[in-house]
Amino acid sequence: MDQITKPLKFKPNRVKRLYRGGSGIDRLRGAAPVDSNYPEDWIASCVEGNTREFVAPGHGLSVCELDGQELPFPRLLREHAAAMLGPEHLERFGAAPGVLAKLLDSAVLLPLQVHPDSASARRHFHSEHGKTEAWIILATREINGEKPYLLLGFNERLDTERFRRESLDGEFHAALGMLHKFEVAPGDVFVVQGRMPHAIGPGITMVEVMEPTDYVIIPERNCFGKELTLEKRFAGLAPEDALDIFDFTPSSREEVVRRCRPEPELIERRASGTSRRLISRSRFKFFEAQELCFDGVWELDLSEKSFRIGVVVEGEALLKSGATALPLCAGDSFFIPYATTACRLVGQARIILVLPPTCQIQRNK
């Protein structure tokens, strides 16, 4: 097979979790909305899901469509890594994207949890990646009369001893009240850095962008009717070591907003639309997210040499590159390789573009 230099489309990749949701993903794709235990769709994934129920090996790994064939994304990267990812990225991360994107839809309040940052991931999981993540809110809905919200960061009511005690007991009575609560609306963007406690509330559909791991500490024993073992609650770590991943620093609401809610910045305005930077690599080194809104023809600016992961969140478009033409509609996702030299979008759509860590990006001279 020749080196891959043309864009690829991903197959839908719903992933099983303990919590229920997913109807927002169905709505996005124009399908009958159903909440189930498949509330996420993983995009450009070389990560197997850390699912707490039996699933087949390879669950969570992405599959691409290429010349009428369905091929595992990790295999394509192994065989065409330099062309798809770029030589600098390959040297730093190996044949993997270094970033993971998801569509996620919650019908319930997810458990209070925390992910490691880079330092604690190296120390506890022998991994170069922690799990800083970002939430780009696409749609919201009220469930049982409750407005959609997020819990993020310890507030001034933090009682560290009580939080640790409730975590070890596996039952939260006061802990949720120790986090800031943010009502959310479509268009909101949050960045959740490693070690920051958080929980996603019910009724939220989002694009989630993150470091490519599934490490998570969930202290509660009862998780949607499932009794979790100590090993599963604390990701195989000693409970006290796992709790040390939490950043027990109370912050004001204003400080959390300053740290976690980046302001979008205009990249380019044309007659056919606009491009905005939602999350900047210059501030958050693990990934970048851009939003492209257009009606007509949009020639992608590929002068910044990098691969790109795309998620169509509204509308329809035809992605053209040489002889390749990929039809795209809301809910579809795609991959533009590092070696792609020209790419044009034709239609009316809103697309989220995800770029990998900043240290691997170089501009053409």
FENHU-V379019 format. One record per residue. N is the residue number from 1. PSI is psi in whole degrees, -180 to 180 (* if undefined). Layout:
N,PSI  N,PSI
This chain:
1,133  2,159  3,137  4,117  5,3  6,155  7,151  8,150  9,140  10,146  11,152  12,144  13,67  14,137  15,137  16,134  17,173  18,-29  19,163  20,150  21,-161  22,-16  23,-29  24,-33  25,-41  26,-46  27,-42  28,-38  29,4  30,22  31,165  32,125  33,126  34,127  35,134  36,-168  37,22  38,68  39,1  40,153  41,117  42,137  43,133  44,43  45,127  46,20  47,129  48,139  49,136  50,59  51,139  52,21  53,160  54,131  55,163  56,150  57,143  58,0  59,126  60,-16  61,137  62,153  63,137  64,154  65,126  66,115  67,45  68,0  69,155  70,117  71,138  72,131  73,-44  74,-36  75,-43  76,-40  77,-40  78,-40  79,-21  80,38  81,-46  82,-42  83,-36  84,-37  85,-28  86,146  87,-37  88,-43  89,-43  90,-42  91,-37  92,-44  93,-9  94,-166  95,60  96,152  97,-22  98,7  99,153  100,137  101,153  102,153  103,132  104,138  105,124  106,133  107,-3  108,167  109,121  110,159  111,147  112,133  113,175  114,152  115,155  116,153  117,-176  118,-44  119,-46  120,-27  121,-41  122,-42  123,-45  124,-29  125,3  126,42  127,143  128,-14  129,131  130,-142  131,61  132,139  133,163  134,148  135,120  136,106  137,124  138,-42  139,156  140,159  141,147  142,138  143,123  144,38  145,9  146,130  147,143  148,143  149,167  150,150  151,130  152,118  153,142  154,136  155,-172  156,-9  157,7  158,127  159,97  160,-43  161,-43  162,-40  163,-46  164,-39  165,-46  166,-36  167,-44  168,-38  169,-26  170,13  171,122  172,122  173,-43  174,-13  175,-41  176,-33  177,-6  178,1  179,150  180,142  181,127  182,117  183,143  184,161  185,160  186,137  187,-17  188,146  189,132  190,144  191,124  192,105  193,154  194,142  195,-2  196,124  197,147  198,165  199,137  200,127  201,177  202,149  203,31  204,128  205,130  206,160  207,126  208,132  209,137  210,167  211,150  212,67  213,173  214,33  215,129  216,138  217,119  218,95  219,-29  220,140  221,-47  222,112  223,95  224,46  225,-4  226,130  227,114  228,140  229,165  230,-42  231,-43  232,-38  233,-38  234,24  235,37  236,1  237,161  238,137  239,-43  240,-37  241,-41  242,-42  243,-26  244,-13  245,-30  246,136  247,101  248,61  249,111  250,143  251,153  252,163  253,-39  254,-37  255,-40  256,-42  257,-44  258,-40  259,-31  260,-7  261,84  262,145  263,132  264,149  265,139  266,128  267,-48  268,142  269,128  270,175  271,-31  272,-6  273,-162  274,155  275,130  276,148  277,116  278,-39  279,125  280,137  281,-26  282,-22  283,-43  284,103  285,-11  286,-21  287,170  288,149  289,132  290,152  291,126  292,120  293,123  294,158  295,101  296,-127  297,132  298,113  299,118  300,137  301,107  302,21  303,-29  304,107  305,112  306,156  307,164  308,140  309,127  310,142  311,120  312,120  313,-4  314,138  315,-164  316,151  317,162  318,123  319,120  320,134  321,107  322,-127  323,-4  324,135  325,111  326,118  327,133  328,142  329,174  330,131  331,-12  332,156  333,156  334,171  335,127  336,112  337,159  338,-39  339,-4  340,130  341,-22  342,142  343,132  344,139  345,134  346,124  347,-153  348,113  349,163  350,127  351,136  352,125  353,130  354,131  355,153  356,-176  357,147  358,-32  359,-13  360,2  361,130  362,147  363,146  364,144  365,*
